[in-house]
Amino acid sequence: MAAQNDIAVADPASFTGVKRGEWLALVLAFIYFFLVLAAYYVLRPVREQLAAASGSQVLFQFYLTTFIVTLVLTPVYGWLIARFPRKRFVPVVYLFFIVNLIAFIPAFEAQGQLNPRVLGQVFFVWMSVFNLFVVAVFWSFIADIFSVEQSHRLFGIIAFGGALGAIAGPLLTKWLVHRIGIGPLLGVAACMLLAAVACIFALVAWSRRHPVAQDTERNEAVIGGGFWAGAKLVFASPFLRRVAILMLLGDCVGTVLYNLQTDIGHQYYPDGAARTDFYASIDLSVNVLMAVLQIVVTRVVLTRFGPVPALAGAEIVKALTLITLAFLGQPAAVAAAMIVTRGGAYGVEKPATDSLYTRVDRETRYKAKGFVDTAVWRFGDVAVVGIITILRDFGMTTAGFASLSAIAAICAAYIAWRLKSTPELAHDKA
């Protein structure tokens, strides 16, 4: 009888990991992340089709402008986030971008009459700023709402909301673009962000009723600041230099395929709605593969073997995919290679790379990771596109670009494997 009573009154948290007073905040955070990534992936194909309208020859200018703007705004972002509570800063920023989206709609309605290169460059750069201030700030905000102990139990569930949003966004774009056109899609994204703002205010209200116990280490952590200090840390540390080189080599593969993909959109999809549908299909396939890999592969590999085999294995798969593309050289093969490599990059490599930063102290983690994820990444974009432009002038074809990218992936696999010899990973399972 006692055993039966124990079963009858069992705490639901023992099955779900969620305590009774946390359900509202968990649901709100889940919906919030779903809405943010769904909005981002509604907008992403809109950006891609603008670049494709002009062709890959405009990408160097697009990336160069983005690199300069990133260098300027990243320290500004760090200054703002360090001086204003994120609970106040985040909703104001979201409302600012909602107004931006509404202001963009007339320009997209008149896309046929405007210079696609000018509109494309403005929106391309705007999306990068949007990613920095809206998407990337999500986890910083959520970290202010929940305690460290709660994060261990709840963040995996919240992350799943983002994965669903990353799948729902492209699906929504594919369904709506031929019905309402490109311009109104920006209104759809703005509505999602407005609903996300409502979630933010509700989470702030919940946090006032359930204040997080003071965590000095977390509250004093540097979030988004220390840009040039991060550069010094990266150049001074052999471990961090290798992580940065991995980022650059990964960028070589991604940017080459992005260029080839842009030319496909330019050549085969002259209509803006058709291009948007095409890029939404790629995003949808990438995000589904990413979710499957995270559920089936990444967790098991990281838990049993550590990040080194995960990184090296993903790069080997990339190399084999690119070698196949070099032999086939068909547009459909380019799209398939983009799906496989991006799905692996976000589904396996990014979680593994993020786990590498747990091997360094907290201040280094924030500063160095911020530098690598902004300056190194954007510099890689500019450098690779510049090299591609030169090689095109010498007549290099898809097969040549795929072969060079395969070499970059093989080099990345070697560097990833060599990480196990660093002191930071000396006691790792790998």
Kinemage of the C-alpha trace (Angstrom):
@kinemage 1
@onewidth
@group {chain A} dominant
@subgroup {mainchain}
@vectorlist {calphas} color= white
{ca met a 1} P 0.000 0.000 0.000
{ca ala a 2} L 2.819 2.398 0.840
{ca ala a 3} L 4.437 1.686 -2.508
{ca gln a 4} L 1.158 2.416 -4.286
{ca asn a 5} L 0.827 5.729 -2.448
{ca asp a 6} L 4.396 6.637 -3.376
{ca ile a 7} L 3.576 6.054 -7.036
{ca ala a 8} L 0.364 8.034 -6.802
{ca val a 9} L 2.054 11.127 -5.428
{ca ala a 10} L 5.276 10.872 -7.435
{ca asp a 11} L 6.726 14.225 -8.342
{ca pro a 12} L 6.289 14.946 -12.080
{ca ala a 13} L 9.750 16.504 -12.017
{ca ser a 14} L 11.214 13.022 -11.573
{ca phe a 15} L 9.957 12.170 -15.075
{ca thr a 16} L 10.274 15.490 -16.922
{ca gly a 17} L 12.979 17.322 -14.999
{ca val a 18} L 10.588 20.287 -14.704
{ca lys a 19} L 9.372 21.451 -11.292
{ca arg a 20} L 5.828 22.648 -10.747
{ca gly a 21} L 6.583 26.381 -10.620
{ca glu a 22} L 8.758 26.298 -13.726
{ca trp a 23} L 6.255 25.173 -16.356
{ca leu a 24} L 5.044 28.651 -17.318
{ca ala a 25} L 8.568 30.011 -17.789
{ca leu a 26} L 9.635 26.896 -19.689
{ca val a 27} L 6.698 27.125 -22.107
{ca leu a 28} L 7.278 30.853 -22.630
{ca ala a 29} L 11.007 30.357 -23.293
{ca phe a 30} L 10.240 27.439 -25.617
{ca ile a 31} L 7.769 29.546 -27.629
{ca tyr a 32} L 10.109 32.552 -27.563
{ca phe a 33} L 13.001 30.587 -29.111
{ca phe a 34} L 10.630 28.935 -31.591
{ca leu a 35} L 9.403 32.353 -32.749
{ca val a 36} L 12.885 33.910 -33.018
{ca leu a 37} L 14.343 31.129 -35.160
{ca ala a 38} L 11.171 30.771 -37.210
{ca ala a 39} L 11.320 34.512 -37.979
{ca tyr a 40} L 15.016 34.256 -38.868
{ca tyr a 41} L 14.392 31.373 -41.267
{ca val a 42} L 11.484 33.185 -42.875
{ca leu a 43} L 13.857 36.076 -43.582
{ca arg a 44} L 16.918 34.063 -44.602
{ca pro a 45} L 15.559 32.856 -47.994
{ca val a 46} L 14.474 36.445 -48.702
{ca arg a 47} L 18.080 37.533 -48.220
{ca glu a 48} L 19.441 34.687 -50.354
{ca gln a 49} L 17.164 35.442 -53.290
{ca leu a 50} L 18.328 39.074 -53.290
{ca ala a 51} L 21.967 37.993 -53.612
{ca ala a 52} L 21.024 35.536 -56.348
{ca ala a 53} L 19.191 38.278 -58.259
{ca ser a 54} L 22.580 39.873 -58.985
{ca gly a 55} L 24.767 36.748 -58.980
{ca ser a 56} L 27.799 35.700 -56.980
{ca gln a 57} L 29.932 38.563 -58.352
{ca val a 58} L 28.292 40.897 -55.789
{ca leu a 59} L 29.125 38.711 -52.786
{ca phe a 60} L 32.595 40.155 -52.198
{ca gln a 61} L 31.101 43.633 -51.747
{ca phe a 62} L 28.310 42.217 -49.570
{ca tyr a 63} L 30.736 40.334 -47.321
{ca leu a 64} L 33.228 43.193 -47.111
{ca thr a 65} L 30.522 45.612 -45.978
{ca thr a 66} L 29.243 43.057 -43.477
{ca phe a 67} L 32.771 42.542 -42.108
{ca ile a 68} L 33.270 46.297 -41.581
{ca val a 69} L 29.854 46.735 -39.957
{ca thr a 70} L 30.519 43.730 -37.691
{ca leu a 71} L 33.844 45.173 -36.548
{ca val a 72} L 32.108 48.459 -35.707
{ca leu a 73} L 28.990 47.072 -34.036
{ca thr a 74} L 30.390 44.162 -32.025
{ca pro a 75} L 32.149 46.432 -29.476
{ca val a 76} L 29.036 48.631 -29.416
{ca tyr a 77} L 26.949 45.544 -28.700
{ca gly a 78} L 29.314 44.581 -25.885
{ca trp a 79} L 29.159 48.087 -24.430
{ca leu a 80} L 25.349 48.114 -24.462
{ca ile a 81} L 24.906 44.631 -23.041
{ca ala a 82} L 27.408 45.390 -20.266
{ca arg a 83} L 25.650 48.594 -19.166
{ca phe a 84} L 21.952 47.870 -19.550
{ca pro a 85} L 20.038 44.967 -17.985
{ca arg a 86} L 19.197 42.473 -20.727
{ca lys a 87} L 15.631 42.317 -19.423
{ca arg a 88} L 15.284 45.970 -20.497
{ca phe a 89} L 17.689 45.994 -23.444
{ca val a 90} L 16.289 42.998 -25.359
{ca pro a 91} L 12.644 44.075 -25.869
{ca val a 92} L 13.717 47.558 -26.997
{ca val a 93} L 16.054 46.045 -29.582
{ca tyr a 94} L 13.348 43.670 -30.822
{ca leu a 95} L 10.894 46.523 -31.251
{ca phe a 96} L 13.548 48.437 -33.210
{ca phe a 97} L 13.975 45.537 -35.659
{ca ile a 98} L 10.217 45.087 -35.976
{ca val a 99} L 9.967 48.713 -37.122
{ca asn a 100} L 12.842 48.041 -39.559
{ca leu a 101} L 11.023 45.088 -41.072
{ca ile a 102} L 7.851 47.082 -41.605
{ca ala a 103} L 9.909 49.849 -43.238
{ca phe a 104} L 11.488 47.303 -45.623
{ca ile a 105} L 8.150 46.042 -46.956
{ca pro a 106} L 7.565 48.852 -49.535
{ca ala a 107} L 11.090 48.313 -50.889
{ca phe a 108} L 10.421 44.616 -51.428
{ca glu a 109} L 7.034 45.348 -52.977
{ca ala a 110} L 8.900 47.498 -55.527
{ca gln a 111} L 11.795 45.024 -55.874
{ca gly a 112} L 11.434 44.875 -59.650
{ca gln a 113} L 11.873 48.653 -59.949
{ca leu a 114} L 14.797 48.966 -57.515
{ca asn a 115} L 18.452 48.146 -58.087
{ca pro a 116} L 18.688 44.578 -56.698
{ca arg a 117} L 22.351 45.086 -55.853
{ca val a 118} L 21.637 48.073 -53.578
{ca leu a 119} L 18.639 46.478 -51.869
{ca gly a 120} L 20.525 43.185 -51.603
{ca gln a 121} L 23.538 44.766 -49.938
{ca val a 122} L 21.440 46.730 -47.449
{ca phe a 123} L 19.346 43.714 -46.470
{ca phe a 124} L 22.348 41.371 -46.431
{ca val a 125} L 24.142 43.579 -43.909
{ca trp a 126} L 20.922 44.210 -41.974
{ca met a 127} L 20.425 40.446 -41.544
{ca ser a 128} L 23.903 40.125 -40.055
{ca val a 129} L 23.103 42.867 -37.534
{ca phe a 130} L 19.738 41.204 -36.877
{ca asn a 131} L 21.523 37.934 -36.144
{ca leu a 132} L 23.879 39.661 -33.684
{ca phe a 133} L 21.253 41.636 -31.776
{ca val a 134} L 18.180 39.371 -31.974
{ca val a 135} L 19.157 35.727 -32.452
{ca ala a 136} L 22.494 35.626 -30.607
{ca val a 137} L 21.210 37.565 -27.580
{ca phe a 138} L 18.521 34.963 -26.842
{ca trp a 139} L 20.638 32.762 -24.573
{ca ser a 140} L 22.076 35.772 -22.750
{ca phe a 141} L 18.547 36.877 -21.897
{ca ile a 142} L 17.456 33.384 -20.879
{ca ala a 143} L 20.538 33.065 -18.653
{ca asp a 144} L 19.212 36.048 -16.664
{ca ile a 145} L 15.859 34.325 -16.131
{ca phe a 146} L 16.974 30.891 -14.946
{ca ser a 147} L 19.542 29.770 -12.400
{ca val a 148} L 22.530 27.597 -13.282
{ca glu a 149} L 20.808 24.565 -11.777
{ca gln a 150} L 17.651 25.236 -13.790
{ca ser a 151} L 19.702 25.663 -16.973
{ca his a 152} L 21.024 22.119 -16.646
{ca arg a 153} L 17.490 20.733 -16.552
{ca leu a 154} L 15.610 23.093 -18.880
{ca phe a 155} L 17.898 24.439 -21.597
{ca gly a 156} L 17.809 21.240 -23.645
{ca ile a 157} L 14.023 21.471 -23.841
{ca ile a 158} L 14.181 25.159 -24.750
{ca ala a 159} L 16.756 24.438 -27.471
{ca phe a 160} L 14.329 21.946 -29.005
{ca gly a 161} L 11.865 24.825 -29.438
{ca gly a 162} L 14.498 26.595 -31.534
{ca ala a 163} L 15.036 23.475 -33.643
{ca leu a 164} L 11.301 23.304 -34.356
{ca gly a 165} L 11.295 27.005 -35.252
{ca ala a 166} L 14.202 26.472 -37.652
{ca ile a 167} L 12.088 23.862 -39.439
{ca ala a 168} L 8.796 25.776 -39.284
{ca gly a 169} L 10.299 28.996 -40.732
{ca pro a 170} L 11.286 27.574 -44.141
{ca leu a 171} L 8.053 25.560 -44.311
{ca leu a 172} L 6.062 28.736 -43.744
{ca thr a 173} L 8.085 30.598 -46.368
{ca lys a 174} L 7.535 27.871 -48.974
{ca trp a 175} L 3.814 27.859 -48.258
{ca leu a 176} L 3.308 31.627 -48.270
{ca val a 177} L 5.738 33.088 -50.819
{ca his a 178} L 3.662 32.105 -53.864
{ca arg a 179} L 0.440 33.184 -52.138
{ca ile a 180} L 1.330 36.571 -50.636
{ca gly a 181} L 4.663 37.455 -52.256
{ca ile a 182} L 8.059 38.344 -50.805
{ca gly a 183} L 7.290 41.706 -49.149
{ca pro a 184} L 4.507 40.443 -46.876
{ca leu a 185} L 6.840 37.710 -45.588
{ca leu a 186} L 8.647 40.479 -43.729
{ca gly a 187} L 5.348 41.338 -42.058
{ca val a 188} L 4.959 37.685 -41.045
{ca ala a 189} L 8.423 37.748 -39.454
{ca ala a 190} L 7.607 41.046 -37.714
{ca cys a 191} L 4.457 39.480 -36.202
{ca met a 192} L 6.545 36.575 -34.898
{ca leu a 193} L 9.003 38.976 -33.295
{ca leu a 194} L 6.134 40.931 -31.751
{ca ala a 195} L 4.819 37.699 -30.227
{ca ala a 196} L 8.375 37.024 -28.994
{ca val a 197} L 8.353 40.433 -27.263
{ca ala a 198} L 5.163 39.391 -25.480
{ca cys a 199} L 6.987 36.260 -24.295
{ca ile a 200} L 9.885 38.430 -23.086
{ca phe a 201} L 7.612 40.627 -20.964
{ca ala a 202} L 5.859 37.553 -19.570
{ca leu a 203} L 9.220 35.956 -18.701
{ca val a 204} L 10.368 39.148 -16.982
{ca ala a 205} L 7.143 39.170 -14.950
{ca trp a 206} L 7.688 35.504 -14.019
{ca ser a 207} L 11.290 36.182 -13.004
{ca arg a 208} L 10.144 38.938 -10.637
{ca arg a 209} L 7.901 36.413 -8.889
{ca his a 210} L 10.674 33.787 -8.927
{ca pro a 211} L 13.951 35.702 -8.511
{ca val a 212} L 17.097 33.760 -9.272
{ca ala a 213} L 19.435 33.340 -6.321
{ca gln a 214} L 22.473 35.593 -6.656
{ca asp a 215} L 25.166 33.884 -8.700
{ca thr a 216} L 28.142 36.217 -8.544
{ca glu a 217} L 30.237 34.357 -11.081
{ca arg a 218} L 27.463 34.355 -13.669
{ca asn a 219} L 26.310 37.932 -13.080
{ca glu a 220} L 29.835 39.301 -13.394
{ca ala a 221} L 30.599 37.343 -16.578
{ca val a 222} L 31.555 39.371 -19.604
{ca ile a 223} L 28.845 38.948 -22.244
{ca gly a 224} L 29.781 40.146 -25.705
{ca gly a 225} L 32.518 42.511 -24.528
{ca gly a 226} L 36.298 42.436 -24.607
{ca phe a 227} L 36.538 42.311 -28.418
{ca trp a 228} L 40.248 43.155 -28.809
{ca ala a 229} L 41.073 41.354 -25.584
{ca gly a 230} L 39.529 38.317 -27.224
{ca ala a 231} L 41.859 38.752 -30.223
{ca lys a 232} L 44.909 38.792 -27.932
{ca leu a 233} L 43.729 35.642 -26.156
{ca val a 234} L 43.218 33.794 -29.441
{ca phe a 235} L 46.624 34.706 -30.863
{ca ala a 236} L 48.386 33.868 -27.583
{ca ser a 237} L 46.866 30.400 -27.129
{ca pro a 238} L 47.826 27.454 -29.421
{ca phe a 239} L 44.534 25.789 -28.481
{ca leu a 240} L 42.406 28.808 -29.392
{ca arg a 241} L 44.423 29.418 -32.568
{ca arg a 242} L 43.557 25.919 -33.729
{ca val a 243} L 39.902 26.491 -32.929
{ca ala a 244} L 40.023 29.725 -34.975
{ca ile a 245} L 41.710 27.926 -37.893
{ca leu a 246} L 38.976 25.287 -37.751
{ca met a 247} L 36.456 28.109 -38.077
{ca leu a 248} L 38.290 29.525 -41.095
{ca leu a 249} L 38.566 26.174 -42.862
{ca gly a 250} L 34.909 25.462 -42.207
{ca asp a 251} L 34.139 28.889 -43.629
{ca cys a 252} L 36.068 27.957 -46.786
{ca val a 253} L 33.679 25.085 -47.443
{ca gly a 254} L 30.518 26.978 -46.531
{ca thr a 255} L 31.359 30.127 -48.487
{ca val a 256} L 32.415 28.247 -51.634
{ca leu a 257} L 29.153 26.316 -51.649
{ca tyr a 258} L 27.214 29.500 -50.893
{ca asn a 259} L 28.755 31.122 -53.981
{ca leu a 260} L 27.879 28.125 -56.160
{ca gln a 261} L 24.373 28.091 -54.715
{ca thr a 262} L 23.962 31.817 -55.456
{ca asp a 263} L 24.868 31.233 -59.102
{ca ile a 264} L 22.320 28.421 -59.319
{ca gly a 265} L 19.602 30.728 -58.011
{ca his a 266} L 20.676 33.437 -60.456
{ca gln a 267} L 20.779 31.135 -63.480
{ca tyr a 268} L 17.815 28.825 -62.951
{ca tyr a 269} L 15.320 30.909 -60.942
{ca pro a 270} L 14.748 34.331 -62.558
{ca asp a 271} L 11.620 34.974 -60.451
{ca gly a 272} L 12.089 36.264 -56.899
{ca ala a 273} L 9.358 34.061 -55.423
{ca ala a 274} L 10.814 30.962 -57.104
{ca arg a 275} L 14.274 31.793 -55.764
{ca thr a 276} L 12.855 32.301 -52.269
{ca asp a 277} L 11.099 28.915 -52.493
{ca phe a 278} L 14.343 27.262 -53.635
{ca tyr a 279} L 16.396 28.661 -50.764
{ca ala a 280} L 13.650 27.879 -48.251
{ca ser a 281} L 13.766 24.259 -49.460
{ca ile a 282} L 17.508 24.130 -48.809
{ca asp a 283} L 17.094 25.675 -45.338
{ca leu a 284} L 14.313 23.221 -44.528
{ca ser a 285} L 16.421 20.217 -45.557
{ca val a 286} L 19.458 21.536 -43.660
{ca asn a 287} L 17.487 22.127 -40.467
{ca val a 288} L 15.749 18.758 -40.549
{ca leu a 289} L 19.126 17.044 -41.019
{ca met a 290} L 20.598 19.206 -38.241
{ca ala a 291} L 17.823 18.177 -35.830
{ca val a 292} L 18.193 14.482 -36.687
{ca leu a 293} L 21.966 14.607 -36.226
{ca gln a 294} L 21.668 16.389 -32.879
{ca ile a 295} L 19.184 13.802 -31.624
{ca val a 296} L 20.720 10.626 -33.071
{ca val a 297} L 24.453 11.283 -33.494
{ca thr a 298} L 25.871 14.315 -31.698
{ca arg a 299} L 24.806 13.585 -28.141
{ca val a 300} L 26.051 9.984 -28.353
{ca val a 301} L 29.392 10.866 -29.947
{ca leu a 302} L 30.127 13.767 -27.591
{ca thr a 303} L 29.165 11.738 -24.539
{ca arg a 304} L 31.127 8.601 -25.448
{ca phe a 305} L 34.086 9.915 -27.417
{ca gly a 306} L 34.351 13.681 -26.862
{ca pro a 307} L 34.530 16.586 -29.331
{ca val a 308} L 37.648 15.581 -31.318
{ca pro a 309} L 36.177 12.517 -33.086
{ca ala a 310} L 32.960 14.477 -33.679
{ca leu a 311} L 34.836 17.330 -35.374
{ca ala a 312} L 37.214 15.124 -37.349
{ca gly a 313} L 34.430 12.781 -38.443
{ca ala a 314} L 32.225 15.629 -39.620
{ca glu a 315} L 35.104 17.072 -41.676
{ca ile a 316} L 35.774 13.700 -43.307
{ca val a 317} L 32.102 13.470 -44.303
{ca lys a 318} L 32.407 16.978 -45.744
{ca ala a 319} L 35.480 15.998 -47.752
{ca leu a 320} L 33.787 12.903 -49.200
{ca thr a 321} L 30.726 14.978 -50.101
{ca leu a 322} L 32.853 17.585 -51.864
{ca ile a 323} L 34.860 14.953 -53.751
{ca thr a 324} L 31.551 13.532 -54.991
{ca leu a 325} L 30.486 17.038 -56.053
{ca ala a 326} L 33.785 17.479 -57.946
{ca phe a 327} L 32.986 14.387 -60.006
{ca leu a 328} L 29.304 15.222 -60.598
{ca gly a 329} L 29.395 19.016 -60.898
{ca gln a 330} L 25.632 19.279 -61.424
{ca pro a 331} L 23.382 21.996 -59.873
{ca ala a 332} L 21.421 19.361 -57.952
{ca ala a 333} L 24.708 18.032 -56.551
{ca val a 334} L 25.635 21.535 -55.343
{ca ala a 335} L 22.351 21.802 -53.436
{ca ala a 336} L 22.829 18.309 -51.980
{ca ala a 337} L 26.393 19.150 -50.914
{ca met a 338} L 25.163 22.357 -49.262
{ca ile a 339} L 22.539 20.406 -47.306
{ca val a 340} L 24.964 17.703 -46.140
{ca thr a 341} L 27.798 20.061 -45.172
{ca arg a 342} L 25.627 22.702 -43.482
{ca gly a 343} L 23.544 20.082 -41.701
{ca gly a 344} L 26.744 18.498 -40.379
{ca ala a 345} L 28.238 21.884 -39.486
{ca tyr a 346} L 25.242 22.966 -37.385
{ca gly a 347} L 24.184 19.518 -36.196
{ca val a 348} L 27.575 18.100 -35.166
{ca glu a 349} L 30.435 20.583 -35.509
{ca lys a 350} L 28.889 23.578 -33.780
{ca pro a 351} L 27.910 21.685 -30.591
{ca ala a 352} L 31.336 20.034 -30.561
{ca thr a 353} L 33.136 23.355 -31.121
{ca asp a 354} L 31.062 25.080 -28.433
{ca ser a 355} L 32.029 22.306 -26.022
{ca leu a 356} L 35.716 23.086 -26.648
{ca tyr a 357} L 35.278 26.444 -24.934
{ca thr a 358} L 34.366 24.694 -21.680
{ca arg a 359} L 38.069 23.768 -21.458
{ca val a 360} L 39.103 27.386 -20.847
{ca asp a 361} L 38.259 29.791 -18.024
{ca arg a 362} L 35.033 31.785 -18.087
{ca glu a 363} L 36.496 35.157 -19.088
{ca thr a 364} L 38.520 33.605 -21.899
{ca arg a 365} L 35.456 31.710 -23.053
{ca tyr a 366} L 33.338 34.826 -23.489
{ca lys a 367} L 36.029 37.055 -24.974
{ca ala a 368} L 37.764 34.554 -27.261
{ca lys a 369} L 34.557 32.961 -28.517
{ca gly a 370} L 33.085 36.386 -29.267
{ca phe a 371} L 36.137 37.304 -31.345
{ca val a 372} L 36.216 34.008 -33.267
{ca asp a 373} L 32.468 33.984 -33.920
{ca thr a 374} L 32.463 37.545 -35.287
{ca ala a 375} L 35.770 38.903 -36.599
{ca val a 376} L 37.360 35.588 -37.633
{ca trp a 377} L 34.153 34.324 -39.219
{ca arg a 378} L 33.462 37.528 -41.169
{ca phe a 379} L 37.101 37.904 -42.197
{ca gly a 380} L 36.951 34.351 -43.526
{ca asp a 381} L 33.913 35.255 -45.627
{ca val a 382} L 35.707 38.212 -47.214
{ca ala a 383} L 38.979 36.352 -47.815
{ca val a 384} L 37.347 33.273 -49.344
{ca val a 385} L 35.035 35.267 -51.623
{ca gly a 386} L 37.991 37.367 -52.778
{ca ile a 387} L 39.963 34.214 -53.663
{ca ile a 388} L 36.929 32.736 -55.435
{ca thr a 389} L 36.580 35.892 -57.533
{ca ile a 390} L 40.234 35.672 -58.624
{ca leu a 391} L 40.029 31.959 -59.412
{ca arg a 392} L 36.857 32.479 -61.474
{ca asp a 393} L 38.773 34.954 -63.616
{ca phe a 394} L 41.266 32.166 -64.314
{ca gly a 395} L 38.424 29.875 -65.407
{ca met a 396} L 37.994 27.616 -62.371
{ca thr a 397} L 34.790 25.564 -62.509
{ca thr a 398} L 32.564 23.875 -59.954
{ca ala a 399} L 34.799 20.779 -59.944
{ca gly a 400} L 37.855 22.878 -59.093
{ca phe a 401} L 36.128 24.751 -56.284
{ca ala a 402} L 34.773 21.503 -54.850
{ca ser a 403} L 38.258 19.952 -54.944
{ca leu a 404} L 39.835 22.903 -53.126
{ca ser a 405} L 37.058 22.806 -50.533
{ca ala a 406} L 37.662 19.076 -50.042
{ca ile a 407} L 41.322 19.825 -49.325
{ca ala a 408} L 40.226 22.458 -46.765
{ca ala a 409} L 37.961 19.880 -45.102
{ca ile a 410} L 40.792 17.309 -44.956
{ca cys a 411} L 43.086 19.926 -43.371
{ca ala a 412} L 40.342 20.733 -40.862
{ca ala a 413} L 39.996 17.034 -39.975
{ca tyr a 414} L 43.759 16.858 -39.330
{ca ile a 415} L 43.761 20.002 -37.153
{ca ala a 416} L 40.717 18.747 -35.244
{ca trp a 417} L 42.463 15.447 -34.553
{ca arg a 418} L 45.612 17.261 -33.431
{ca leu a 419} L 43.556 19.110 -30.816
{ca lys a 420} L 43.733 16.041 -28.599
{ca ser a 421} L 47.444 16.742 -28.051
{ca thr a 422} L 46.734 20.139 -26.466
{ca pro a 423} L 46.822 20.482 -22.651
{ca glu a 424} L 43.173 21.589 -22.645
{ca leu a 425} L 42.116 18.175 -24.000
{ca ala a 426} L 44.842 16.055 -22.405
{ca his a 427} L 42.384 14.252 -20.121
{ca asp a 428} L 39.549 14.053 -22.643
{ca lys a 429} L 38.170 10.742 -23.794
{ca ala a 430} L 39.459 11.449 -27.299
